[in-house]
Amino acid sequence: MYALLDSGADMSLFNASIAKLLNVTVKDGDPISVYGVMDFAQSTAYLHQVNLSVAGLRSVDTNVAFSDDEVYPQLAILGRRDSSKSFGSSLTVMNE
């Protein structure tokens, strides 16, 4: 799975289709409000603790918000709270 590393995002956000792949029941998580994502000014996502790994780096247990909206089925955003704290300077920006 590929995810967008978004330095402007506070937390990681994945779509319900990704939750299904991970056997996560979206609405069993703690509801939170998210802003500025997708086409909505505000929507609800559900916070779950998951084990997140980045190819070539270590894995970490971290909180990820899952949206139950299917508008963008491949939505996968790595936010700065999770990526910078967990993986530090190991993540680099690649220009294509």
Residue pairs with C-beta under 8 A, 6 or more apart in sequence:
1 18
1 21
1 76
2 76
3 12
3 14
3 76
3 77
3 78
4 76
4 77
4 78
5 78
5 83
5 91
5 93
6 77
6 78
6 79
6 80
7 80
8 80
9 37
9 77
9 78
9 79
9 80
10 79
10 80
10 81
11 63
11 64
11 65
11 79
11 81
11 82
12 52
12 62
12 63
12 64
12 65
12 77
12 78
12 79
12 81
12 82
12 83
13 34
13 37
13 45
13 64
13 65
13 66
13 67
13 75
13 76
13 77
13 79
14 64
14 65
14 66
14 67
14 75
14 76
14 77
15 66
15 67
15 69
15 70
15 72
15 73
15 74
15 75
15 76
16 26
16 66
16 67
16 68
16 69
16 70
17 70
17 73
17 74
18 66
18 74
18 75
18 76
19 25
19 26
19 48
19 66
22 50
24 48
24 50
24 66
26 46
26 66
26 67
26 68
27 46
27 68
28 46
28 48
29 46
29 47
29 48
29 65
29 66
30 46
30 47
31 44
31 45
31 46
31 47
32 44
32 45
32 46
32 47
32 65
33 42
33 43
33 44
33 45
34 42
34 43
34 44
34 45
34 65
34 67
35 41
35 42
37 43
37 67
37 77
38 67
38 69
38 71
38 72
38 75
39 71
43 67
43 69
44 67
44 68
45 65
45 66
45 67
45 68
46 65
46 66
46 67
46 68
47 63
47 64
47 65
47 66
48 63
48 64
48 65
48 66
49 61
49 62
49 63
49 64
50 61
50 62
50 63
50 64
51 59
51 60
51 61
51 62
52 59
52 60
52 61
52 62
52 64
52 82
52 86
53 59
53 60
54 78
54 83
54 87
54 90
54 91
57 87
57 90
57 91
58 87
60 82
60 86
60 87
62 82
62 86
63 82
64 82
67 75
83 91
84 91
